[in-house]
Amino acid sequence: MLMARELHGFKAALEAQSQYMASLPRRDWYATAYAPNDHDSGIDGYYNSLAGTSPWPEADVLKKLLTTITTLQAKSQSELRYAKVEATWGRLDAKDLETISHLERKILFPLLGMECLSHATHRIEKGGGWEAVSGLKAGHSLTDTEYAHLQDRERQQWYWICGQLCVRAQQLQKGMMIGLDESLYALQLGKRPASSVRTDLEANGHNCLPENRDWVAHCEGMIQQFLKERQGPLEDWCASKGMDDSFQQNNATQQDYPLHQRHLSQLYLVLDLEYFCIMTAQAILDLAKYAESKVDDGTMARSRLIFPTWKQLKKWARDTVSREDSNLDYQEYSTRSGTVIVRLSDIEQSEKDPEHLPPVSAWEKISDKFRIISHIFGSPESAFGFRVATATMVISIVCFLRNSQQFFIEQRLIWGSIMVAISMTRTAGSGIYGQFLRFGGTVLAMIASYIIWYIVDQQTAGIIVFLGITMFFYHYPLIKHPDTLVVPMIGMVTVILIVGYELQVKKIGIPISISNGQVYHPLYELAPYRLATVIGGLAVAFIFTHFPSVTTVRRQLREDLGASLYLLGNYYCSVHQTVSLKIREAEGDPGDERSPGRRLQKARSRLFAKEIILLEGMKKHKKFATWELGLGGKFPEASYDRLINHTQHIVHFTTMISHVAESFQNFPTSTGDQKTSDSWLKDFKNLVISLELSSREVSATLSLIATAISTGRPLPSFLTAPEPVSLDQLLKKTDRDILSAAHVCEPGYAAFAVIEVATALLADDLKGLLRETKKLVGEENFGIDVFSLHD
């Protein structure tokens, strides 16, 4: 079951996260600056985020596991659509499965946030480590000896706080593992071993609780212990950096302390790590409580017959006749060959038609409907369908001519026509790739047919046995690797056509077998005939893939990248609108489908799904591009890799901002402590209001980049990426002491730190995106070369 595999994946990810945290004190945070290699040019090499300065196996393992879990989450979302409309015998209904999937997604987001911090670490190392982050101001009074001593002490304190965080995180990780195990057992997604609770607790160094159900309280206690233990080291570290109230004497401020900006950046990174650790534990605790509630209400006591609701049946009936893009099936898009199609009309907010005014008269309104016909027949899908029909008729026309009809039937040329229809795709790269697989699959099937038929000396009983064994070997990769179904499918069809026909001849005889007009061939001739017709069909498909014009994967990759960036601009804007509504408490009732918050949530989820589909489609395009015929200059693969990488990072950082804004008020606090103070909430609201202008600038920049890449036209001259808003400066305008140690343990402070880091990383990737786009499409040059005019 996908959900069970996802929970097991979380356990592996937590172990990898523990190793990741343990590796932080061992990293060289004070390394020398990144030196570009021969393939990088100056600042472009500096911003190349595809490579790190030094190997980090712990981060690589965590990233790989989280990629696998993300894929499982996408698959479970896809399968959940079908689970809602099926009748089954079980314990958990569709609503329960949907809730579990939602809770698992809440666990995944903070884990992804932890992995995103590795990008921040790499960029710090590329910039020269902490020593390159805001050193002493000009005119400082420290001597070289004093400055060196300050640097050594600062380095020791940084490694000390990392070590403290690592120890606390490892203790919390043990409680999270218990919560995941017990959730698996309570929801009956896994079998409970004998005395599992006692064994787990004793193995982790904890006293076993008297009752099996006390594991929820035990997990809550470990979260409270983490929250209590984090306060002392944080306050001590902040005090040593001059961030507490005791330093502000004789009119001195925090900014007067040496290396203040570096220490502030270090504090944000520590708070980021703590925030994601705590939110992961809180999400696992929510899952554990839900699992316990299912046991308490008797849901897990016995199985029952589960039927879909009437609402789900109506929705399913409506979706069966709707267009494909209305059901964003990630799994379907990510595993099929060909071209991913994501329509942008759902999110394009322009209601203007530059060629037509709005219809006014009755005739204009009626005739406006007829324009749909031209849109249908003028669409790229219709053009591709006409191309496939023409290619198929090149072979099938032989059947409709009197002199060649008999030859078409006798020699089974229908096989070639079928091969043309099933092997053509919109793009040349994916088409050639599929045609090669069909050719290779037919060759393997021809060899298998020879073995099946002749290894048993043409004895029927032995042929049937070996035919069954062959079908088993073909079904194994079909089930094990559903992404590569072309070879097993074409192989099974070919073997059945060849061997099945020969068995039929042995049973009913040659006269009856040729009564349909087809000439009899023994197996050693029929197999090559099958291969010849397949090759002929593939040759015709190859020709019409490139004639009269060709749609290359490289062009489709560029257009999909432009569409992805356009979606990203809308997604970024919707996230900031969601954050603004959340902070202003204007989102309305979450249960009301017409409330602003609910409508924004649906729009944001839909944009995110489209974005993920396009990102996965572009990865496939990159693979198919290697199969295309190389004409002209080389394809700038490295530039597109960097553009896609920057786009994916911006999606991740934007999602982190959205997640933090929605969850920071649920941040757990120590027992007896007050929730986020009213002053902090007020300052946080002012912060979000100040960010709206930056949100518009980022969305506008992404829209311009998307248009330039989609059309291939140069960017406007002197276009620059918007500078990130200095959040700490904005907050200091509202509260002078907002960055003091008195606030460092408040939930709002941790949320603020996460948004600060995510915003800085997002701005960095946006600059890299703009710079790489300028290299790819260029910039408009409106100047006039007076010297060339004079000549």
C-alpha positions in Angstrom: 0.0 0.0 0.0 1.3 3.4 -1.0 0.5 5.1 2.3 2.3 2.3 4.3 5.3 2.7 2.0 5.3 6.4 2.6 5.3 5.9 6.4 8.2 3.5 6.1 9.9 6.1 3.9 9.4 8.7 6.6 11.2 6.4 9.0 14.2 6.1 6.6 14.1 9.9 6.0 14.2 10.5 9.8 17.3 8.3 10.1 18.9 10.1 7.2 17.9 13.4 8.8 19.6 12.4 12.0 22.8 11.7 10.1 22.3 15.0 8.2 22.1 16.9 11.5 25.1 15.1 12.9 27.1 16.1 9.9 26.5 19.8 10.4 29.3 20.3 13.0 31.7 18.4 10.7 31.1 20.8 7.7 33.7 23.3 6.9 31.6 26.4 7.4 34.7 28.7 7.1 36.1 27.4 3.8 37.6 29.5 1.1 35.5 31.1 -1.7 34.1 29.0 -4.5 36.5 29.0 -7.6 34.7 28.6 -10.9 36.2 26.0 -13.3 37.0 26.4 -16.9 33.4 25.8 -17.9 32.1 28.6 -15.7 32.5 32.2 -16.5 32.9 34.5 -13.5 29.7 35.2 -11.7 27.7 32.7 -13.7 29.9 29.9 -12.2 29.3 31.3 -8.8 25.5 31.0 -9.1 25.7 27.6 -10.7 23.6 25.8 -8.0 23.9 22.4 -9.7 27.2 21.6 -7.9 28.4 21.9 -4.3 31.8 22.9 -3.1 32.5 19.6 -1.4 30.7 16.3 -1.2 27.9 16.0 1.3 26.7 12.3 1.3 24.3 12.8 4.2 22.5 15.6 2.3 22.4 13.5 -0.9 20.9 10.5 0.9 18.2 12.7 2.5 17.4 14.3 -0.9 17.1 11.0 -2.6 14.8 9.6 0.1 12.6 12.7 0.0 12.4 12.5 -3.8 11.1 9.0 -3.4 8.6 10.0 -0.7 7.4 12.9 -2.9 6.8 10.5 -5.7 4.9 8.1 -3.4 2.8 11.1 -2.2 1.9 12.0 -5.8 1.0 8.4 -6.6 -1.2 8.1 -3.5 -3.0 11.3 -4.5 -3.5 9.8 -7.9 -4.8 6.5 -6.6 -7.0 8.4 -4.0 -9.2 9.6 -6.9 -10.1 6.0 -7.7 -10.4 4.9 -4.1 -13.2 7.5 -3.6 -15.5 5.9 -6.2 -14.9 2.2 -5.5 -16.9 -0.2 -3.3 -14.6 -2.3 -1.1 -14.5 -4.5 2.0 -12.2 -2.9 4.6 -11.9 -0.6 7.7 -10.8 2.8 6.3 -13.2 4.6 4.0 -12.2 7.2 1.4 -12.5 10.1 3.9 -10.1 8.3 6.3 -7.6 7.7 3.5 -7.9 11.3 2.4 -7.2 12.5 6.0 -4.2 10.2 6.3 -2.8 11.4 3.0 -3.2 15.0 4.2 -1.5 14.2 7.5 1.4 12.5 5.6 1.7 15.6 3.5 2.0 17.7 6.6 5.0 15.5 7.6 6.6 15.8 4.2 6.6 19.6 4.0 8.9 20.3 7.0 11.2 17.4 5.9 11.5 19.1 2.5 12.2 22.3 4.3 15.1 20.6 6.1 16.5 19.4 2.7 16.1 22.9 1.2 18.5 24.2 3.9 21.3 22.2 2.2 21.0 24.8 -0.6 21.6 27.6 1.8 24.6 25.7 3.2 26.1 25.2 -0.3 25.6 28.8 -1.1 27.3 29.9 2.1 30.3 27.7 1.3 30.4 28.9 -2.3 30.6 32.5 -1.0 33.6 31.7 1.2 31.9 30.4 4.3 30.8 32.5 7.3 33.9 34.7 7.0 32.6 36.2 3.8 29.2 37.0 5.4 29.1 40.6 6.5 32.5 41.1 8.3 33.5 44.1 10.3 32.4 47.5 9.2 34.8 50.0 8.0 36.4 52.1 10.7 36.2 49.4 13.4 38.6 49.8 16.3 39.7 46.2 16.6 43.4 45.3 16.0 44.3 42.3 13.9 45.1 40.2 17.0 41.7 41.1 18.6 39.9 40.4 15.3 41.6 36.9 15.0 40.7 36.1 18.6 37.1 37.1 17.9 37.0 34.9 14.8 38.3 31.9 16.7 35.8 32.4 19.5 33.0 32.9 17.0 33.9 29.7 15.2 33.9 27.7 18.4 30.6 29.1 19.4 29.1 28.2 16.0 30.2 24.6 16.2 29.0 24.4 19.8 25.4 25.5 18.9 25.4 23.1 16.0 26.4 20.3 18.3 23.8 21.2 20.9 21.1 21.2 18.2 22.3 17.9 16.9 22.0 16.2 20.3 18.5 17.5 20.9 17.3 16.6 17.4 18.5 13.0 17.8 16.6 12.6 21.0 13.4 14.0 19.4 14.0 11.7 16.4 13.6 8.7 18.7 10.1 9.9 19.7 9.2 10.5 16.1 10.2 7.0 15.2 7.9 5.6 17.9 5.0 7.8 16.7 5.4 6.5 13.1 5.7 2.8 14.2 2.6 3.0 16.4 0.6 4.9 13.7 1.4 2.1 11.3 0.2 -0.6 13.8 -2.9 1.3 14.9 -4.0 1.9 11.3 -3.2 -1.7 10.5 -0.9 -0.6 7.7 1.8 -2.9 9.1 1.9 -5.9 11.5 2.8 -5.3 15.1 5.7 -7.4 16.3 5.5 -9.0 19.8 6.0 -6.4 22.5 6.9 -3.7 20.0 6.2 -0.8 22.3 8.4 -2.1 25.0 11.2 -3.2 22.6 11.2 0.2 20.8 11.3 2.2 24.0 14.0 0.1 25.7 16.1 0.1 22.5 15.9 3.9 22.5 16.9 4.2 26.1 13.5 5.1 27.6 11.5 3.4 30.3 8.6 1.5 29.0 5.2 3.0 29.9 2.7 0.8 31.7 0.1 0.9 29.0 0.4 0.5 25.2 -1.7 3.6 24.6 0.7 5.9 26.5 3.0 6.3 23.4 1.0 9.4 22.3 1.7 11.1 25.7 5.3 9.9 25.5 5.7 11.6 22.1 4.2 14.8 23.4 6.5 14.7 26.4 9.6 14.4 24.1 8.4 17.5 22.1 8.0 19.4 25.4 11.4 18.3 26.5 12.9 19.5 23.2 11.2 22.9 23.6 12.5 23.3 27.1 16.0 22.3 26.3 16.3 24.6 23.3 15.7 27.8 25.3 18.9 27.7 27.4 21.5 27.2 24.7 19.8 29.7 22.4 19.7 32.4 25.0 23.3 31.7 26.0 24.5 31.8 22.4 22.5 35.1 21.7 24.0 36.6 24.8 27.5 35.8 23.7 26.7 37.6 20.4 25.3 40.7 22.0 21.7 40.0 21.0 20.2 40.3 24.5 19.1 43.3 26.5 22.2 43.3 28.7 24.4 44.4 25.8 22.3 47.5 25.1 23.9 49.8 27.7 25.5 53.1 27.2 23.3 53.6 24.1 24.9 50.6 22.4 22.8 48.6 20.0 23.0 45.1 18.6 24.3 46.5 15.3 27.3 47.9 17.1 28.5 44.4 18.0 31.2 43.1 15.8 30.0 40.6 13.1 26.4 41.2 14.1 25.0 40.5 10.6 26.9 37.2 10.4 25.6 36.2 13.8 22.0 37.1 12.8 22.3 34.9 9.7 23.6 32.0 11.8 20.7 32.5 14.2 18.2 32.3 11.4 19.8 29.1 10.1 19.6 27.5 13.6 16.0 28.6 14.1 15.2 27.1 10.6 16.6 23.7 11.6 14.8 23.8 15.0 11.5 24.9 13.4 11.4 22.1 10.8 12.4 19.5 13.5 9.6 20.6 15.8 7.0 20.9 13.0 7.9 17.4 11.7 7.5 16.0 15.2 4.2 17.9 15.6 2.9 16.5 12.3 3.8 13.0 13.3 2.0 13.6 16.6 -1.1 14.7 14.8 -1.0 11.5 12.7 -0.6 9.4 15.9 -3.5 11.1 17.5 -5.7 10.5 14.5 -4.6 6.8 14.5 -5.5 6.6 18.2 -8.9 8.2 17.5 -9.7 5.6 14.8 -9.0 2.9 17.4 -11.1 4.6 20.0 -14.2 5.0 17.8 -14.1 1.3 16.7 -13.2 2.0 13.1 -10.3 -0.4 13.3 -12.2 -3.1 15.2 -13.7 -4.9 12.3 -14.0 -4.7 8.5 -17.2 -3.6 6.8 -18.6 -2.9 3.3 -17.7 0.6 2.2 -19.6 2.3 -0.6 -18.7 5.6 -2.3 -20.9 8.6 -1.5 -23.4 10.0 -3.9 -21.4 13.2 -4.2 -18.3 11.3 -5.2 -20.3 9.3 -7.8 -21.6 12.5 -9.4 -18.2 14.0 -9.5 -16.8 10.8 -11.1 -19.5 10.9 -13.7 -18.8 14.5 -14.5 -15.0 13.9 -14.7 -15.5 11.1 -17.2 -16.7 13.5 -19.9 -14.5 16.4 -19.0 -11.2 17.2 -20.7 -8.1 15.5 -19.6 -6.5 18.5 -17.9 -9.4 18.8 -15.4 -8.1 15.7 -13.6 -4.5 16.4 -13.0 -3.3 12.8 -12.7 0.4 13.2 -11.8 1.1 9.5 -12.1 -0.5 9.3 -15.6 1.5 12.2 -16.9 4.8 11.2 -15.4 4.9 7.6 -16.7 3.6 7.9 -20.2 5.8 8.7 -23.2 5.0 11.6 -25.5 4.3 15.1 -24.7 2.7 16.5 -21.5 -0.1 18.9 -22.2 -1.1 21.4 -19.5 -3.5 24.1 -20.5 -3.0 27.6 -19.2 -6.5 28.9 -20.0 -7.7 28.0 -16.5 -5.4 30.5 -14.9 -5.0 33.1 -17.6 -7.0 36.0 -16.1 -7.2 38.0 -19.4 -10.8 38.3 -20.7 -9.7 40.6 -23.6 -9.6 39.5 -27.2 -7.3 41.8 -29.2 -9.1 40.9 -32.5 -12.7 41.0 -31.3 -14.8 43.3 -29.1 -17.3 41.6 -26.8 -20.3 40.4 -28.8 -23.3 42.7 -28.3 -26.0 41.9 -30.9 -27.8 38.5 -31.2 -26.0 37.7 -34.4 -22.6 38.4 -32.8 -23.4 36.2 -29.8 -24.6 33.3 -32.0 -21.7 33.6 -34.5 -19.2 33.8 -31.7 -20.0 30.1 -30.9 -19.0 29.1 -34.4 -15.4 30.2 -33.7 -15.0 27.1 -31.5 -15.0 25.0 -34.7 -12.0 26.8 -36.1 -10.3 26.6 -32.8 -10.8 22.8 -32.6 -9.5 22.1 -36.2 -6.8 24.7 -35.9 -5.4 23.3 -32.6 -2.0 21.5 -32.5 -3.8 18.3 -31.5 -5.9 18.3 -34.7 -2.8 19.0 -36.8 -1.0 16.1 -35.2 -4.1 13.8 -35.7 -4.2 14.8 -39.4 -0.4 13.9 -39.7 -1.0 10.5 -38.1 -4.0 9.8 -40.4 -2.0 10.7 -43.5 1.0 8.5 -42.4 -1.3 5.6 -41.7 -3.1 6.0 -45.1 0.3 5.8 -46.9 0.3 2.1 -46.1 -3.4 1.5 -45.9 -4.1 3.0 -49.4 -2.6 -0.2 -50.8 -5.7 -2.0 -49.4 -8.1 0.3 -51.3 -6.5 -0.2 -54.8 -7.8 -3.1 -56.9 -4.4 -4.2 -58.1 -2.7 -4.3 -54.7 -5.6 -5.2 -52.3 -4.8 -8.9 -52.5 -1.1 -8.3 -51.8 -2.1 -6.1 -48.7 -4.2 -8.9 -47.2 -1.9 -11.8 -48.1 1.3 -10.3 -46.7 -0.4 -8.8 -43.6 0.5 -5.2 -44.3 -2.1 -4.2 -41.8 0.6 -4.8 -39.2 2.6 -1.9 -40.6 -0.5 0.4 -40.6 -1.1 -0.3 -37.0 2.6 0.3 -36.1 2.4 3.7 -37.8 -0.6 4.7 -35.7 0.8 3.6 -32.3 4.4 4.8 -32.8 3.9 8.5 -33.7 4.1 11.2 -31.1 4.0 15.0 -31.3 7.7 15.5 -30.7 10.5 13.9 -32.7 12.6 12.8 -29.8 9.9 10.9 -28.0 8.8 9.4 -31.3 12.2 8.1 -32.3 12.7 6.7 -28.8 9.3 4.8 -29.0 10.1 3.6 -32.5 13.5 2.2 -31.3 11.8 0.4 -28.4 9.2 -1.2 -30.7 11.9 -2.3 -33.1 14.0 -3.8 -30.3 10.9 -5.4 -28.7 9.9 -7.0 -32.0 13.4 -8.4 -32.5 13.4 -9.9 -29.0 10.0 -11.4 -29.6 11.0 -12.9 -32.9 14.0 -14.7 -31.1 11.7 -15.8 -28.3 9.2 -17.3 -30.9 12.0 -19.3 -32.4 13.0 -20.6 -29.0 9.5 -21.5 -28.0 8.7 -23.3 -31.2 11.9 -25.2 -31.9 13.4 -25.9 -28.4 10.7 -28.6 -27.9 10.9 -29.9 -31.5 7.5 -28.3 -32.4 5.6 -30.4 -29.8 2.3 -28.7 -28.8 2.5 -29.5 -25.1 6.0 -28.1 -24.8 5.2 -25.1 -26.9 2.3 -24.2 -24.5 4.5 -24.6 -21.5 7.3 -22.4 -22.9 4.7 -19.9 -24.1 3.4 -19.5 -20.6 6.9 -19.1 -19.2 7.6 -16.4 -21.8 4.4 -14.5 -20.8 5.5 -14.7 -17.2 8.9 -13.1 -18.1 7.1 -10.4 -20.1 4.7 -9.6 -17.3 7.4 -9.3 -14.6 8.9 -6.0 -16.0 5.4 -4.9 -16.9 4.4 -5.0 -13.2 7.8 -4.2 -11.7 8.5 -1.2 -13.9 5.3 0.2 -15.3 7.1 3.2 -16.8 8.7 1.0 -19.5 5.7 -0.9 -20.8 6.4 -0.6 -24.6 8.9 -3.6 -24.8 6.8 -6.1 -22.8 3.6 -5.1 -24.5 4.9 -5.3 -28.1 6.8 -8.5 -27.2 3.7 -10.3 -25.9 1.6 -9.2 -28.9 4.3 -10.4 -31.3 4.8 -13.8 -29.6 1.1 -14.5 -29.5 0.6 -13.4 -33.2 3.5 -15.7 -34.4 3.2 -18.7 -32.1 -0.5 -18.6 -31.7 -1.0 -18.5 -35.5 1.2 -21.6 -35.9 -0.7 -23.5 -33.2 -3.9 -22.6 -35.0 -2.6 -24.1 -38.2 -1.6 -27.2 -36.4 -5.1 -27.5 -35.0 -7.3 -26.7 -37.9 -5.0 -27.2 -40.9 -3.7 -25.0 -43.6 -6.8 -24.9 -45.9 -9.0 -23.4 -43.2 -6.2 -21.0 -42.0 -5.8 -19.4 -45.4 -9.5 -19.0 -46.0 -9.3 -15.4 -44.8 -7.0 -14.5 -47.7 -3.7 -14.6 -45.8 -0.9 -16.7 -47.2 0.5 -19.4 -44.9 4.1 -19.1 -43.8 5.9 -21.4 -41.5 7.2 -19.9 -38.3 10.8 -19.4 -39.6 9.3 -17.2 -42.4 6.4 -15.6 -40.4 8.6 -14.1 -37.7 10.8 -12.2 -40.2 7.7 -11.1 -42.1 6.4 -9.7 -38.8 9.7 -7.9 -38.3 9.7 -6.6 -41.9 6.2 -5.1 -41.6 7.1 -3.5 -38.3 10.2 -1.9 -39.8 8.2 -0.6 -42.7 5.6 0.9 -40.4 8.3 2.5 -38.3 10.0 3.9 -41.3 6.8 5.6 -42.5 6.2 6.9 -39.0 9.8 8.3 -38.8 9.4 10.1 -42.2 6.1 11.7 -41.2 7.4 12.7 -37.8 9.9 15.0 -39.6 7.8 15.8 -42.8 6.5 18.3 -43.7 7.7 20.0 -40.5 9.1 18.7 -37.2 8.2 19.5 -33.7 11.3 19.0 -31.7 11.6 18.1 -28.0 13.9 21.0 -27.6 11.2 23.4 -28.8 8.6 21.7 -26.6 11.0 22.0 -23.6 11.4 25.7 -24.2 7.6 26.2 -24.4 7.0 24.1 -21.4 9.6 26.0 -19.4 7.9 29.3 -20.4 4.5 27.9 -19.3 6.1 26.6 -16.1 7.5 30.1 -15.2 4.1 31.7 -16.0 2.4 29.3 -13.7 5.1 30.0 -11.1 4.4 33.7 -11.2 0.7 33.0 -10.5 1.6 30.4 -7.8 3.9 32.9 -6.1 1.2 35.6 -6.1 -1.5 33.2 -4.8 0.8 32.1 -2.0 1.3 35.7 -0.9 -2.4 36.4 -1.1 -3.0 33.3 1.1 -0.4 34.5 3.6 -2.0 37.9 3.7 -5.5 36.5 4.3 -4.1 34.2 6.9 -2.4 36.9 8.9 -5.3 39.3 8.6 -7.7 36.6 9.6 -9.8 37.3 6.6 -9.8 33.8 5.0 -13.3 33.0 6.2 -14.7 29.7 7.1 -12.5 26.9 5.8 -15.5 24.6 5.4 -17.3 27.1 3.2 -16.4 26.5 -0.5 -17.1 30.1 -1.3 -14.9 31.6 1.3 -11.8 33.5 0.1 -9.4 31.1 1.9 -11.0 28.0 0.5 -11.1 29.4 -3.1 -7.4 30.4 -2.8 -6.5 27.0 -1.5 -8.1 25.3 -4.5 -6.4 27.7 -6.9 -3.1 27.2 -5.2 -3.3 23.4 -5.2 -4.3 23.4 -8.9 -1.4 25.7 -9.8 1.0 23.6 -7.8 -0.2 20.4 -9.5 0.2 21.9 -12.9 3.7 23.1 -12.0 4.8 19.7 -10.8 3.4 18.1 -14.0 5.4 20.5 -16.2 8.6 20.0 -14.2 8.2 16.2 -14.6 7.5 16.6 -18.2 10.6 18.8 -18.8 12.7 16.0 -17.2 11.3 13.6 -19.8 12.0 16.1 -22.6 15.6 16.3 -21.5 15.9 12.5 -21.9 14.1 12.4 -25.3 16.3 15.3 -26.6 19.3 13.0 -26.9 17.3 10.8 -29.5 16.7 13.7 -31.9 18.8 14.3 -35.0 21.4 16.9 -34.3 21.2 19.6 -37.0 22.9 22.9 -36.7 24.5 24.1 -33.4 24.4 22.1 -30.2 21.5 22.3 -27.9 22.3 24.5 -24.8 21.5 21.7 -22.4 23.5 23.2 -19.5 21.5 26.5 -19.7 18.2 24.7 -19.6 19.4 22.5 -16.7 20.2 25.6 -14.7 16.9 27.3 -15.7 14.9 24.2 -14.6 16.9 23.9 -11.5 16.3 27.5 -10.5 12.6 27.1 -11.3 12.3 24.0 -9.1 14.1 25.8 -6.2 11.7 28.8 -6.4 8.8 26.4 -6.3 10.2 24.8 -3.2 11.0 28.0 -1.4 7.6 29.5 -2.3 5.9 26.3 -0.9 8.0 26.7 2.3 6.7 30.3 2.8 3.2 29.1 2.3 3.6 26.2 4.7 5.2 28.3 7.4 2.6 31.1 7.2 -0.2 28.5 7.6 1.4 26.5 10.4 3.4 28.9 12.6 0.4 29.6 14.8 0.2 25.8 15.5 3.9 25.8 16.6 4.0 24.0 20.0 5.2 25.9 23.0 6.5 24.7 26.4 3.9 23.9 29.0 3.0 27.1 30.8 4.4 29.5 28.2 2.2 31.9 26.4 1.6 31.7 22.7 3.0 34.3 20.4 2.6 37.7 21.9 0.2 40.2 20.5 3.0 42.6 19.6 4.7 39.8 17.6 1.5 39.1 15.7 1.0 42.8 15.0 4.6 43.1 13.7 4.1 40.0 11.6 1.0 41.4 10.0 2.9 44.6 9.2 5.6 42.5 7.7 3.2 40.7 5.3 1.7 44.0 4.2 5.1 45.3 3.4 5.9 42.2 1.3 3.0 42.8 -1.1 4.9 45.2 -3.3 7.8 42.7 -3.5 5.3 40.0 -4.4 4.1 42.0 -7.4 7.6 42.7 -8.6 8.6 39.0 -8.4 5.4 37.9 -10.2 6.0 40.6 -12.9 9.6 39.5 -13.4 8.6 35.8 -13.7 5.9 36.8 -16.3 8.5 38.7 -18.4 10.9 35.8 -18.3 8.2 33.3 -19.2 7.2 35.4 -22.2 10.7 35.8 -23.4 11.4 32.0 -23.2 8.1 31.0 -24.7 8.4 33.3 -27.7 12.2 33.2 -28.0 12.4 37.0 -28.1 14.9 39.1 -26.2 14.2 40.5 -22.7 13.7 44.2 -22.3 16.9 46.2 -21.7 18.2 46.9 -18.2 15.7 44.4 -16.6 16.9 43.5 -13.1 15.6 41.1 -10.5 13.8 42.7 -7.5 16.0 42.9 -4.4 14.8 40.9 -1.5 13.1 42.8 1.3 15.2 43.0 4.4 12.7 41.5 6.9 14.8 42.3 10.0 15.0 46.0 9.0 11.2 46.1 8.5 10.6 44.5 11.9 13.0 46.8 13.6 11.0 49.7 12.4 8.0 48.4 14.4 9.9 47.1 17.4 13.4 48.2 18.3 14.1 45.1 20.4 12.4 42.6 18.1 15.7 40.7 17.5 16.7 40.5 21.1 17.0 37.2 23.0 13.7 37.8 24.8 11.9 36.9 21.6 14.1 34.2 20.3 12.0 31.3 21.6 8.7 32.6 20.4 7.0 30.7 17.5 6.6 33.9 15.5 10.4 34.5 15.6 11.1 31.0 14.2 8.5 31.5 11.5 10.1 34.9 10.7 13.5 33.2 10.4 12.3 30.6 8.0 10.6 33.2 5.8 13.8 35.3 5.9 16.0 32.4 4.7 13.5 31.3 2.1 13.1 34.8 0.8 16.9 35.2 0.5 17.3 31.9 -1.3 14.4 32.7 -3.6 15.8 36.0 -4.5 19.2 34.4 -5.3 17.5 31.8 -7.6 15.5 34.6 -9.3 18.7 36.5 -10.1 20.2 33.3 -11.5 17.0 32.7 -13.5 17.1 36.1 -15.0 20.8 36.0 -15.8 20.5 32.6 -17.5 17.5 33.8 -19.5 19.5 36.8 -20.8 22.3 34.4 -21.9 19.7 32.2 -23.7 17.5 34.8 -25.5 19.5 38.0 -25.1 18.4 41.6 -24.4 16.8 44.2 -26.6 19.2 46.8 -27.9 17.3 50.0 -28.7 20.5 52.0 -29.3 21.5 53.2 -32.7 25.0 52.6 -33.9 25.8 55.9 -35.5 29.2 54.8 -36.8 27.6 52.0 -38.8 25.0 54.4 -40.2 27.8 56.8 -41.2 29.6 54.1 -43.1 
